[in-house]
């Protein structure tokens, strides 16, 4: 007898509510063992926009954004 056959035989002897518990547990185990989907990389978001920024341009923009921080009027 294979493991699959033994599981089926054991499950068939259970009442329906216990069979649902076994099914839920089997689905949980299957989800845990499935490989994770790769996450999207942020690097490819702007690849087709042909945007090129130098480190100097980024630093200049940061200085401009933060020049009034913290503000005294708040």
C-alpha positions in Angstrom: 0.0 0.0 0.0 1.3 3.4 -0.9 1.3 6.5 1.3 -1.4 8.0 -0.9 -3.6 4.9 -0.5 -3.1 4.8 3.2 -4.1 8.5 3.5 -7.2 8.0 1.4 -8.2 5.0 3.5 -7.7 6.9 6.7 -9.6 9.9 5.5 -12.6 7.9 4.2 -13.1 6.6 7.8 -13.4 10.1 9.2 -16.6 12.0 9.6 -17.1 14.9 7.1 -16.1 17.7 9.4 -12.8 15.9 10.2 -12.3 15.3 6.4 -12.5 19.1 5.9 -9.9 19.6 8.6 -7.5 17.1 6.9 -8.2 18.9 3.5 -7.4 22.3 5.1 -4.2 21.0 6.6 -3.1 19.3 3.3 -3.7 22.6 1.5 -1.7 24.5 4.1 1.2 22.0 3.7 1.0 22.3 -0.1 1.2 26.1 0.1 4.2 26.0 2.5 6.1 23.7 0.1 5.4 25.6 -3.1 8.2 27.8 -4.3 7.8 31.5 -3.6 7.0 33.8 -6.5 9.9 36.1 -7.3 9.4 39.7 -6.2 9.5 42.5 -8.7 12.7 44.4 -8.9 12.5 48.2 -8.6 15.4 48.4 -11.1 13.2 47.6 -14.1 10.4 50.1 -13.4 12.0 52.9 -15.4 14.1 51.0 -17.8 12.0 52.0 -20.9 11.8 55.7 -19.9 15.4 56.4 -20.9 16.0 58.5 -17.8 19.6 59.1 -16.9 20.5 60.9 -13.7 24.0 61.5 -12.4 24.9 61.4 -8.8 25.4 65.2 -8.9 21.9 65.7 -10.2 20.4 63.6 -7.5 22.3 65.4 -4.8 21.3 68.8 -6.2 17.6 67.7 -6.2 17.9 66.4 -2.6 19.4 69.7 -1.5 16.6 71.6 -3.2 13.9 69.5 -1.7 15.3 69.7 1.9 16.6 73.3 1.9 13.6 74.6 3.9 13.4 71.7 6.3 12.6 72.1 9.2 10.4 75.0 8.6 9.9 77.6 11.3 6.3 78.4 10.4 4.9 75.1 11.6 
